[in-house]
Structure formats: C-alpha cells, structure tokens
Amino acid sequence: MPSYTVTIATGSQWFAGTDDYIYITLVGSEGCSERTLLDKPLYNDFERGAVDSYDITVAENLGDIELVTVEKKKYWMNDDWYCKHITVKTPIGDYIEFPCFRWVVDDKEVVLRDGRARLPQNDKTRVAKQHRRKELEIRQKTYRWKEWHPGFPMSIDAKTHKELPRDIQFDSEKSVDFTLNYSKAIENLCVNQFMHMFQSSWGDFADFEQIFVRIKNTISEYVMQHWKEDFMFGYQLLNGCNPVMIRKCTKIPDKFPVTHKMVADCLERDLTLEQELEAGNLFIADYEVMEDISPNATDPCTQQYLAAPICLMYKNSQKKVLPIAIQLSQTPGEDSPIFVPSDSEYDWMLAKIWVNSSDFHVHQTVTHLLKTHLITEVFGIAMFRQLSAVHPAYKLLLPHVRFTIAINTKAREELICESGLFDKANGTGGGGHVELVQKAMKTFTYKSLCLPDSIKERGMDSQEELPYYFYRDDGLRVWDIIKSFLADVVNIYYDSDKTVQGDEEIQAFIKDVCSFGMQDFDYCEFPKSVQTREELVEYLTVIIFTASAQHAAVNFGQYDWCSWIPNAPPTMRKPIPTKKGEVDIKFIVESLPDRGRSCWHLGAVWALSQFQDNELFLGMYPEEHFIEKPVKNALETFRNKLAELSKIIKNRNEGKKLPYYYLSPDRIPNSVAV
C-alpha cells in the first residue's frame, strides 16, 4: 500500500508548541487520505522548535498532492500552535513543500497549498480555484477596515491588540507595552529622580546634562556640544530625523518678506539675494501644516504653545546649508519679526529652537506616524484581504508588514489615544496630533512615497549641488536595489503587461488600498489599477521601501537627534516672541519643557529608537515562502547588493564625527514594528 511521509516543523518562538490533537488530510488529484491523528506513543509531539515525521498509509495512490489540511482539536484547553511548514514525501520519492508560517488556533483547520507561487489565472483545477476563493472570503471577514478618526487612512477593525487575528499579533505582548517600555527607559537612563519635580523648570542649559548621565552615544553627545551652531541646524534638516522638509527655494513666498538687506551679512558670493535665488543657493523649510493646530491643553497647570515657522536656508561656498532667516508664523507683520543671525544671540537661538520644535511635531506625526506606520498598515490590511497566500506579491510583501498592524493597534490603545502617553510630553497631545494628521492627509500623495519623485519634486536631486545629503544618496541606492530585486521577481511570474492586467488579485489589492484604505480621496492620487509590469514594480517598491528603509531613516535616529532636549523640544511653555531684543537665557529655559516632560520625552525617544529582539533586517527572510530556484537566485543577488552597500556606507562613515548610518541595509529592519 502506498505510504506518504509527512514532516512537520513547529516554530521556535515562545509558546509555539502545543499539546492539542493535530490531524492531517492529504488531498490529491486522484483522491484523499483519511483524516489522520498525528501522534507518537510515549513521545511529546509538536514541541517548540521540533521537527516531527509521520507515515501515512493509503489504499491507493492519491495522484498529485494539491492540498494539505491541518486540524487542531482541543486536548484539555485550547493551546495555539505555530506551524512553520510541512513536507510531504510521496511514494515515488518526490518531496513537496507546503509553507505555512501561521498560527493554528482554537478548533480550526488550515488548508495549505504547495510552495510554488501562482497568479490566479494560473489555477486551472476546480480544487485550486475553490481553495483560493474560500481563503480570500475568510480573510475578508477577518481583516476588516475601520475608520479610527475622520480623514485618517483606514485601520484594522480591532480596539485592542488581543482582538487582532493571532497571525498578526506580537509573539510577546510585553515587548510592545508602551507604558512598561517608557518606564523602563526612564529608569535605565537614570532620569526617574527628576519625575517628582514634574512641572518645575530647569535652571539653565547645563541642567539638561543631568538627564544625559547614561548617554554614551556619539551623535547625541555631538549634538549636545554643537546644537547652537548654524551648521548643526542645517545639517539635521538634511540628515536628521526629518530629512524631508527642506526643499530648493525657487521663489521667496509673499508671506515671508525676506529682503537682501536683512541677510546681506550671510551671503558670501557678492551676489544679491535674488541672484542667489536664481543661482539655486537658497532652500526653504515651511511648516505651514502646523498653522492653527491646537496645542496640548490636557494639563490645566501648564500652558503649551505651537508655531508654524518658515526658515530660509543658504548654501555657502563650502556647500553647507545654513539658516539665514526665520519667521515664526505664517503671517508677516510687526508682531511676526523675521529673525536673522545678526540679531542678538538669544533671539536667534530661540528662533532656531522654535523651528526644531515644530520640526519635531511634523516628524513625529506626519513623517513618521502617517507616512510610514499608518500607510504601511493600509498596505498590510489590503494585502491580507485581496492576495492569496500563493500569490507571489503576498509572499514578497508578508515579511514587510510583519507586526505593523500590531504596533499600530498598540499605539492606538496606549500611546496616541485620548489621555495616552503621547499627552504626557508632546505639545500636540490632547488632539493636536489628530488635527495634524487630518491636515497632512490633504497633501499626502502616492508620488510622495516614491523616493526619486519626492527628492526631485523638492529640487534636492543634484549631488553636485548638495554633496552632504546622505539621506538622499543612501536612500536612492536602497530604492534602486529593492526595485531591481522586485523587477527580477515580477518578470519571473509576469511574462507581459497583459498578464499584469489580467491578474484579478493584484488589481483588487491596489483598488482596495485606494478606494478603502485611503478612502478614495481624490487628492491622494493613489492608483486604482496597474497596467504594466513597470507600474507594478514601482508599486511594490513603494510598499517595501516605505515599510523598511523610509521607516528606518525617520525612526532610529530619534535618540541621536532628540535626546538633547533643547535641540528638539517636544513642547514649548512660552508663546513665540513678537519683538526682538526681549529674550534672555531665563526666558528660553522657561520656554523649554519642564523636568517631568523632559524625562518622558527622553524615555520615549530612547524606547522608539531600539531595535526589536531578534530583529530581521532587509534581505533576511528566514521564513522561506518561495521555493522556486529563480526567485532564490534573485534573493541572493538582492542580499549581495545590500551587503555591498553596507560596506560602502561603513567606509564612508569611518572617522566621521557625524556618521550617517540609518539607511545602511544592515540597520534597516524589514518592517515597521516599533
């Protein structure tokens, strides 16, 4: 009688093993095996990290094995089980791989197909088509859209992390408990001794060094030493946490009436301001999105303030970018002076502090939350709803949405919710952050996620003109490597543009993102379909780059650039100055966050800058969803290119006091998970 050998690998993460009963059924083109209990007497099956093999004897050959059905039944109490993969050895000695990488929960069954990726139009048998249709029907009931706030991208329909489908929950919920992590951070950084003085001000800038006791970080210490310098201010607009605000100035806005006389002392080339503009030497950072955002009013004892500044930058003869004019509101006039470097030391210092504070808010809420976390969740939900597990795009994208829906759900549950941790330190807490996302959504477009387009649209694409824009240089290299890899894989499965057009799942996925995830907002300009292989490659590149490289660029530098409080104040306790010459050091220190908010802020940026335990970096795919050799070859080429870029970046950073490594592939996690 024919015999099949079934080998099952259990995951190695915490609680992956099970004591429940596991049954298996092999479904072939010529028949099915009996439902078989997998059990070895006197042996503890399905332990964490175990690989167990079983022989299944059948009356007749089953033909080509099309499906494997795995069922779990309660033994004593429901005991979730994580199945990595199943291998079936046929009577003629062939090995068929069935990737799973899923949790089997409750008294449920999981139906698996072999590891070959297939487009929907490739499925010809009734069994395959039915399985594919049923899989997506179940997923669409499980992964439902929900609007968290009007005007936001849609999110998952779950109020808490525990309500999420088991497959997208964190392995250990404690690892993403924001309250616990922030408290640990505050304790580890030795700043908890200041918490009891929550609303008291620091005495002077030197006092802020008291919460730097445990910092042994090259960049943060350099920032602390040089934050007052104009060079440092300009450098971080290019390579700090928020390197996306600066753009080439092609016309000085009417709302920002800077004159040559105001800034003549700053210009080095014997040119007028207008001539410098025409020569391409002026840049601008406009925080218009901050206008009319409500400041945090959750603490009745502490008034907090926000601003919407505009900053004019000048590229000097050394091609370094320096600030030369700052207006702290969007409306010019007597009560909104334009500050310049020739003003008093404290006037100019406070003007730059206000810009950095506004930059911090835009970074946290728009660049980071909206344009990496929330948009990646949209891609992830649509992927689960519209792409079957055998679709090549599903296999490509799954590692890059790992834990994203979970971290966002946790954030909505603890961090950015009403009375959440965000309110403790941030000037946009208490609802301002919601207004900021809603406002930013009105200018958020698909093309802004395409790095080459975004760089070009801001006029920042010339390396010769701006040789120190490492975010651009490294980012474009990573973009090209990802895009090249995806082009290789897309061309394996799509032999023509017509094949793309005929792929009903990929078209439904892209339409779901636009019509539901982005709520069909006309101004977002997200595509509703793709017509060519080139368009599909770009779309997949946007998703993977956003979830990996873009998030790494704007997340993991937070401790470096924001831990020195005066360089990135999370709130301001005095209004913007309306006159020049009235500011002293005491006024500035009293404008900055008090001791308690400084400690919460420091704990937050430390916690948010940490890699996850067992982090998976770009190109690391331990769960092998692809079994085809051409894809494995493309993956190897991808990894080699990433490794080469990591070496190039490492060599460039050698000996630098301000190394830029956020976009080194060996420091880019696959997904938004923190």
C-alpha positions in Angstrom: 0.0 0.0 0.0 1.4 3.5 -0.9 2.9 5.4 2.0 3.5 9.1 2.4 5.9 10.6 4.9 4.7 13.9 6.4 7.3 16.0 8.2 6.0 19.0 10.3 8.2 21.8 11.7 6.9 23.7 14.7 8.0 27.3 15.2 10.7 28.3 17.7 9.1 31.4 19.1 7.6 31.5 22.6 4.5 29.3 23.1 4.8 27.9 19.5 4.3 24.3 20.7 1.0 22.6 21.5 -0.4 19.7 23.5 -3.6 19.7 21.4 -4.5 17.0 18.9 -3.2 17.6 15.4 -4.9 15.9 12.4 -3.9 15.9 8.8 -5.5 15.1 5.5 -3.7 14.8 2.1 -5.8 15.9 -0.9 -4.6 14.7 -4.2 -5.9 14.8 -7.8 -6.9 11.1 -7.5 -8.3 11.1 -4.0 -7.9 12.0 -0.3 -6.2 10.3 2.6 -8.2 9.6 5.7 -8.2 12.2 8.4 -5.2 11.0 10.4 -4.3 11.9 14.0 -0.6 12.6 14.2 0.6 11.1 17.5 3.6 9.1 18.6 3.1 7.0 21.7 5.3 7.9 24.6 6.5 11.0 22.7 5.7 14.6 23.2 4.8 15.8 19.7 4.8 19.4 18.4 7.1 20.9 21.0 8.6 24.4 20.3 11.2 24.1 17.6 10.5 20.4 17.0 10.5 18.6 13.6 8.2 15.6 13.7 7.7 12.9 11.0 4.8 10.5 10.4 4.0 7.8 7.9 0.5 7.9 6.3 -0.6 4.8 4.5 -3.3 5.0 1.9 -5.3 2.4 0.0 -4.4 3.9 -3.4 -2.0 6.5 -4.8 -3.5 9.9 -4.3 -2.1 11.4 -7.5 -0.6 14.9 -7.4 -0.9 16.3 -3.9 -2.9 19.6 -4.3 -3.8 20.4 -0.7 -2.8 19.6 2.9 -5.5 20.1 5.5 -4.2 20.5 9.1 -6.7 20.5 12.0 -6.2 21.2 15.7 -8.6 19.9 18.3 -8.6 20.8 22.0 -6.9 18.3 24.3 -7.5 20.0 27.7 -7.7 23.7 26.9 -7.1 25.5 23.7 -3.4 25.7 23.0 -2.3 27.7 20.0 0.2 26.1 17.7 2.6 27.8 15.2 3.3 25.6 12.2 6.3 26.6 10.1 6.0 24.2 7.2 5.0 20.7 6.2 6.9 18.5 3.7 5.3 15.5 2.1 7.4 12.7 0.7 5.5 10.8 -2.0 5.7 7.0 -2.6 8.0 7.7 -5.6 10.4 9.8 -3.5 9.4 13.3 -4.5 9.4 16.0 -1.8 6.6 18.6 -1.8 7.0 21.6 0.4 3.9 23.3 2.0 4.9 26.6 3.6 2.6 27.5 6.5 4.2 30.0 8.9 0.9 30.5 10.7 -0.8 30.1 14.0 -3.4 27.3 14.2 -5.8 28.5 16.9 -8.9 27.1 18.6 -10.5 24.1 16.9 -9.7 25.4 13.5 -8.2 24.0 10.3 -5.6 25.4 8.0 -5.6 24.4 4.3 -2.2 24.7 2.6 -1.1 24.6 -1.0 2.5 23.7 -2.0 5.1 26.5 -2.0 5.1 27.3 -5.7 3.8 30.9 -6.3 0.9 31.2 -8.7 -1.1 34.0 -10.2 -4.9 33.5 -10.1 -5.0 32.9 -13.8 -2.5 30.0 -13.4 -5.0 28.0 -11.3 -6.8 25.6 -13.6 -8.3 22.9 -11.4 -11.6 23.2 -9.6 -10.0 22.4 -6.2 -7.3 25.1 -6.6 -9.8 27.8 -7.6 -12.2 26.9 -4.8 -9.4 27.0 -2.2 -8.2 30.4 -3.4 -11.7 31.9 -3.4 -12.6 30.5 0.1 -9.2 31.6 1.5 -9.9 35.2 0.5 -13.5 35.1 1.6 -12.4 34.1 5.1 -9.7 36.7 5.2 -12.0 39.5 4.1 -14.3 38.6 7.1 -11.3 38.5 9.4 -9.4 41.7 8.2 -12.0 44.4 8.2 -11.5 48.2 7.6 -12.3 50.7 10.3 -12.0 54.5 10.5 -10.2 55.5 13.6 -10.7 59.2 13.0 -12.4 61.1 10.1 -9.9 62.0 7.4 -7.3 59.3 8.5 -6.2 56.4 6.5 -8.3 53.4 7.4 -7.0 51.0 10.0 -7.8 47.5 11.3 -11.1 46.8 12.9 -9.8 46.0 16.4 -9.8 48.1 19.6 -7.0 46.2 21.3 -4.0 44.0 20.4 -5.8 40.9 21.8 -8.6 41.4 19.3 -6.3 41.0 16.3 -6.0 37.8 14.3 -3.4 35.6 16.0 -1.2 35.6 12.9 -0.5 39.4 13.2 -0.1 39.7 16.9 3.3 40.2 18.5 4.8 37.0 19.9 5.1 38.6 23.3 2.7 41.5 24.1 5.0 42.7 26.9 7.7 43.6 24.4 5.4 46.4 23.0 3.8 47.6 26.2 4.4 51.3 25.8 3.8 52.2 29.4 6.2 49.4 30.5 8.9 50.3 28.0 8.8 54.0 28.7 9.0 53.3 32.5 12.0 51.0 31.9 13.6 53.6 29.6 13.3 56.3 32.3 14.7 54.0 34.9 17.6 52.8 32.7 18.5 56.4 31.8 18.6 57.4 35.5 16.1 60.2 35.0 13.4 58.9 37.4 14.8 61.1 40.2 13.5 64.1 38.3 10.0 62.8 37.8 8.8 64.1 41.2 9.6 67.6 40.1 7.2 67.2 37.2 6.3 70.9 36.5 9.5 72.6 37.7 11.8 74.3 35.2 15.4 73.5 34.7 17.8 76.2 35.9 19.9 76.6 32.7 21.1 74.5 29.7 23.7 72.8 31.9 20.9 71.3 33.9 19.7 69.3 30.9 23.0 67.5 31.1 21.8 65.9 34.3 19.5 63.6 32.2 22.4 62.8 29.9 24.1 60.8 32.7 23.7 57.4 31.0 24.1 58.5 27.3 27.1 57.1 25.6 26.1 57.9 22.1 28.5 59.6 19.6 25.9 61.5 17.7 23.7 62.6 20.7 26.9 63.9 22.5 28.0 65.7 19.4 24.5 67.3 19.1 24.7 68.4 22.8 28.0 70.0 22.2 27.2 71.7 18.9 23.4 72.3 18.8 23.7 76.1 19.0 25.7 76.2 15.7 24.0 77.1 12.5 25.9 74.3 10.7 24.3 71.7 13.0 20.8 73.3 12.4 21.2 73.0 8.7 22.8 69.5 8.7 20.0 67.9 10.6 17.4 69.3 8.1 19.3 67.2 5.6 20.3 64.1 7.7 18.4 64.2 11.0 15.1 62.5 11.9 13.1 64.6 9.4 15.1 64.9 6.2 12.1 65.5 4.0 11.1 69.1 4.9 13.8 71.0 3.2 13.4 72.0 -0.5 15.0 74.2 -3.0 13.6 77.7 -2.9 12.6 78.9 -6.3 10.6 81.9 -5.1 10.6 83.6 -1.7 6.9 83.5 -0.7 5.0 86.7 -0.3 4.1 85.6 3.3 7.8 85.6 4.1 9.1 89.0 3.1 12.9 88.5 3.5 15.0 91.3 1.8 18.6 91.4 0.7 19.3 94.0 3.4 18.2 91.6 6.2 20.6 88.8 5.2 23.4 90.6 3.3 25.8 89.7 6.1 25.2 86.0 5.5 25.8 85.9 1.7 29.3 85.0 0.6 29.4 85.3 -3.1 29.0 89.0 -3.7 25.5 88.4 -5.1 22.2 89.9 -4.2 19.6 87.7 -2.5 17.7 87.5 -5.8 20.8 86.4 -7.6 21.5 83.7 -5.0 17.9 82.5 -5.6 18.4 82.3 -9.3 21.8 80.5 -8.8 20.0 77.8 -6.8 21.7 78.6 -3.5 18.5 79.1 -1.4 16.5 76.4 0.3 13.4 76.7 2.5 11.6 74.7 5.2 7.9 75.7 5.6 5.9 74.3 8.5 2.6 75.6 7.2 0.9 72.3 8.2 1.3 73.4 11.8 -0.8 76.5 11.5 -3.9 76.5 13.7 -3.1 73.1 15.2 -4.5 73.0 18.8 -1.8 72.9 21.5 -1.9 70.4 24.3 -4.4 71.6 27.0 -4.6 68.3 29.0 -2.7 69.9 31.9 -4.5 72.9 33.2 -1.4 73.9 35.2 0.8 74.3 32.2 0.1 76.3 29.1 1.7 74.9 26.0 2.3 76.5 22.6 2.9 75.6 19.0 4.2 77.5 16.0 4.2 77.3 12.2 7.5 78.8 11.2 9.2 79.3 7.9 13.0 79.1 7.6 15.2 80.3 4.7 18.5 78.4 4.2 21.6 79.4 2.3 24.2 77.1 0.7 27.6 78.7 1.3 30.8 78.4 -0.7 31.6 75.1 1.2 28.2 73.8 0.1 27.0 73.6 3.6 23.4 74.7 4.3 22.9 77.4 7.0 19.8 79.2 8.2 19.7 82.9 7.3 16.1 84.0 8.1 13.3 82.6 10.3 9.7 83.8 10.7 7.8 82.1 13.4 4.3 82.4 11.9 2.7 82.2 8.5 1.5 85.8 8.7 4.1 88.6 8.3 3.7 91.8 10.2 5.0 93.9 13.1 4.2 91.1 15.6 5.9 88.5 13.5 9.5 89.7 13.0 12.0 87.9 10.7 14.9 86.7 12.8 18.4 86.6 11.3 21.8 85.5 12.5 22.9 89.1 13.2 20.2 89.5 15.8 21.1 89.0 19.5 22.4 85.6 20.4 19.3 84.6 22.3 16.8 85.9 19.8 18.5 83.8 17.1 18.8 80.8 19.4 15.2 80.8 20.3 14.1 81.2 16.7 16.0 78.1 15.8 14.6 76.2 18.8 11.1 77.0 17.7 11.8 75.7 14.2 13.3 72.5 15.7 10.3 72.1 18.0 7.9 72.4 15.0 10.0 70.1 13.0 9.8 67.5 15.9 6.0 67.6 15.7 5.8 67.3 12.0 8.3 64.5 12.1 6.5 62.5 14.8 3.0 62.9 13.5 3.3 63.3 9.7 6.7 61.9 8.5 6.8 59.0 11.0 3.2 58.1 12.1 1.2 58.9 8.9 3.7 58.3 6.2 5.3 55.1 7.5 3.1 53.5 10.2 -0.4 54.2 9.0 0.2 53.9 5.3 2.0 50.5 5.8 -1.0 49.3 7.8 -3.2 50.2 4.8 -1.0 48.1 2.5 -0.9 45.3 5.0 -4.7 45.1 5.5 -5.3 45.2 1.8 -2.7 42.5 1.2 -4.4 40.1 3.6 -7.9 40.9 2.1 -7.0 40.6 -1.6 -3.9 38.4 -2.1 -4.0 34.7 -1.5 -1.0 33.0 0.2 0.2 31.5 -3.1 0.3 34.9 -4.9 3.9 36.0 -5.5 3.1 39.5 -4.3 1.8 38.1 -1.0 5.0 36.2 -0.5 7.0 39.3 -1.3 5.1 41.7 1.0 4.4 39.5 4.0 7.8 40.0 5.7 7.4 43.7 5.3 4.1 44.1 7.1 5.3 41.9 10.0 3.9 43.3 13.3 2.9 46.6 11.7 -0.8 46.3 12.3 0.0 45.1 15.9 2.3 48.0 16.7 -0.3 50.5 15.3 -3.1 48.9 17.3 -1.0 49.1 20.4 -0.2 52.7 19.7 -4.0 53.5 19.3 -4.6 51.6 22.5 -1.9 53.2 24.7 0.1 55.9 23.0 -1.8 58.2 20.8 -5.3 57.6 22.2 -7.2 60.1 24.4 -5.2 60.5 27.7 -2.5 58.3 26.2 1.2 58.5 26.8 1.6 61.0 23.9 -0.2 63.6 26.0 2.4 63.5 28.8 5.2 65.3 26.9 4.1 66.5 23.5 2.8 69.9 22.6 0.4 68.3 20.0 -1.0 65.9 22.5 -4.6 66.1 23.6 -5.9 66.1 20.0 -3.5 68.3 18.1 -1.8 65.2 16.7 -5.1 64.1 15.2 -5.7 67.5 13.6 -2.2 67.4 12.2 -2.7 64.0 10.5 -6.1 65.2 9.1 -4.4 68.3 7.7 -1.4 66.5 6.3 -3.7 64.0 4.6 -4.9 66.8 2.3 -1.5 67.0 0.6 -0.4 63.3 1.0 0.0 61.8 -2.4 1.2 58.4 -3.7 4.1 60.0 -5.5 5.4 61.4 -2.2 6.1 57.8 -1.3 8.2 57.3 -4.4 11.6 58.5 -3.2 13.1 59.6 -6.6 10.0 61.6 -7.3 9.9 63.1 -3.8 13.5 64.1 -4.0 13.1 65.6 -7.5 9.9 67.4 -6.6 11.7 69.2 -3.7 14.6 70.1 -6.1 17.0 68.2 -4.0 18.2 65.7 -6.6 21.7 67.2 -7.5 24.5 65.5 -5.7 26.9 68.1 -7.1 25.0 71.0 -5.7 24.4 69.3 -2.3 27.1 66.7 -1.6 26.2 66.1 2.1 22.6 65.0 1.7 23.2 61.4 2.8 19.5 60.6 3.2 19.1 61.2 -0.5 22.2 59.4 -1.6 21.8 56.2 0.5 18.0 56.2 0.1 18.2 56.2 -3.7 20.7 53.4 -3.6 18.5 51.3 -1.4 15.5 52.2 -3.6 17.3 51.0 -6.7 18.4 47.8 -5.1 14.8 47.0 -3.9 13.4 47.9 -7.3 15.9 45.8 -9.2 15.1 42.8 -7.0 11.3 43.3 -7.5 11.8 43.7 -11.2 13.6 40.3 -11.3 10.7 38.6 -9.4 7.9 40.3 -11.2 9.4 39.2 -14.6 9.5 35.6 -13.4 5.8 35.5 -12.9 4.5 38.1 -15.4 5.6 37.5 -19.0 3.9 40.6 -20.3 1.9 43.7 -19.3 -1.2 41.8 -20.3 -0.6 39.3 -17.6 -0.5 42.1 -15.1 -3.8 43.5 -16.4 -5.4 40.0 -16.1 -4.3 39.4 -12.5 -7.6 40.0 -10.7 -6.0 39.7 -7.2 -3.3 42.3 -7.7 -5.8 44.7 -9.3 -8.2 44.1 -6.3 -5.4 44.8 -3.9 -4.4 48.1 -5.5 -8.0 49.2 -5.7 -8.6 48.2 -2.1 -5.7 50.4 -1.0 -7.1 53.5 -2.8 -10.8 53.0 -2.5 -11.0 51.8 1.1 -7.6 52.3 2.8 -7.2 55.8 1.5 -11.0 56.3 1.3 -10.8 57.3 -2.3 -9.7 60.8 -1.5 -9.2 62.5 -4.9 -6.2 64.4 -3.8 -4.2 61.4 -2.7 -3.7 60.2 -6.3 -3.2 56.6 -5.4 -3.6 54.4 -8.4 -6.7 52.2 -8.7 -5.0 49.7 -11.0 -1.7 48.9 -12.6 -1.4 48.3 -16.4 2.3 47.4 -16.8 5.0 45.4 -15.2 6.9 48.6 -14.6 4.0 50.1 -12.7 3.6 47.0 -10.6 7.4 47.0 -9.8 7.2 50.7 -8.7 4.1 50.0 -6.5 5.7 47.1 -4.7 8.9 49.1 -4.3 6.9 51.9 -2.7 5.5 49.4 -0.2 8.7 47.7 0.7 10.8 50.9 0.8 8.3 52.7 3.0 8.0 49.8 5.4 11.7 49.2 5.7 14.1 52.0 4.6 11.9 55.1 5.0 10.8 54.0 8.5 14.4 53.3 9.4 15.5 56.7 8.2 12.9 58.6 10.3 12.7 56.4 13.3 16.0 55.1 14.5 17.7 58.5 14.8 15.3 59.8 17.3 17.5 59.2 20.3 20.5 60.6 18.4 18.8 63.9 17.5 16.0 64.4 20.0 17.5 63.3 23.3 19.2 66.6 23.8 16.0 68.5 24.7 17.0 72.0 23.5 17.6 70.5 20.0 14.1 69.0 19.7 11.7 70.3 22.3 8.6 68.2 22.4 6.6 71.2 23.7 7.1 74.9 24.4 5.8 76.7 27.5 6.1 80.3 26.3 4.5 81.9 23.2 6.6 82.8 20.2 8.4 86.2 20.6 6.7 89.1 18.9 9.5 91.6 19.3 13.3 91.4 19.0 15.6 92.1 21.9 13.4 90.9 24.7 14.7 87.4 25.1 17.3 86.2 27.6 18.6 82.8 28.8 16.0 82.6 31.5 13.1 83.1 29.1 14.5 80.4 26.8 14.9 77.9 29.6 11.4 78.6 30.9 10.1 78.1 27.3 11.6 74.6 27.1 9.9 71.5 28.6 9.8 71.2 32.4 11.7 68.4 34.1 8.9 65.9 34.0 8.1 66.3 30.3 11.8 66.2 29.5 12.1 62.8 31.2 9.0 61.4 29.5 10.4 62.7 26.2 13.8 61.1 26.7 12.3 57.8 27.7 10.1 57.9 24.6 12.8 58.6 22.0 15.0 56.0 23.6 12.3 53.3 23.5 11.3 54.2 20.0 14.9 54.0 18.7 15.5 50.5 19.9 15.6 47.5 17.5 13.2 44.6 18.4 14.6 41.4 19.9 15.7 39.1 17.0 15.2 41.9 14.5 15.0 40.8 10.9 16.9 43.3 8.6 16.4 44.0 4.9 17.1 40.8 2.9 16.7 38.5 5.9 13.8 36.1 5.2 14.1 33.1 7.5 10.5 32.1 6.6 11.0 30.7 3.1 7.7 31.4 1.3 9.4 31.0 -2.1 10.7 27.6 -3.2 11.5 28.3 -6.9 15.1 28.5 -7.8 14.9 31.6 -10.0 13.4 33.6 -7.0 16.1 32.2 -4.7 18.7 33.4 -7.1 17.1 36.8 -7.3 17.1 36.9 -3.4 20.8 36.0 -3.3 21.6 38.8 -5.8 19.5 41.2 -3.6 21.4 40.2 -0.5 24.8 40.7 -2.2 23.9 44.2 -3.4 22.6 45.1 0.1 25.8 43.8 1.7 27.9 45.8 -0.8 26.1 49.0 0.0 26.5 48.4 3.7 30.3 48.2 3.2 30.3 51.4 1.1 28.4 53.3 3.9 30.6 51.8 6.6 33.7 53.0 4.7 32.2 56.5 4.2 31.4 56.8 7.9 34.9 55.9 9.1 36.3 58.6 11.2 33.3 60.9 10.8 32.1 62.8 13.9 28.6 62.7 12.4 28.2 59.3 10.7 25.1 58.6 8.7 24.1 55.0 9.0 20.3 55.0 9.2 20.0 53.7 5.6 22.8 51.2 5.8 20.9 47.9 4.8 22.3 46.0 7.8 20.5 48.5 10.0 17.2 48.6 8.1 14.5 46.3 9.7 12.2 44.7 7.2 9.1 46.2 8.7 7.5 48.9 10.8 7.5 47.1 14.1 8.4 49.8 16.7 
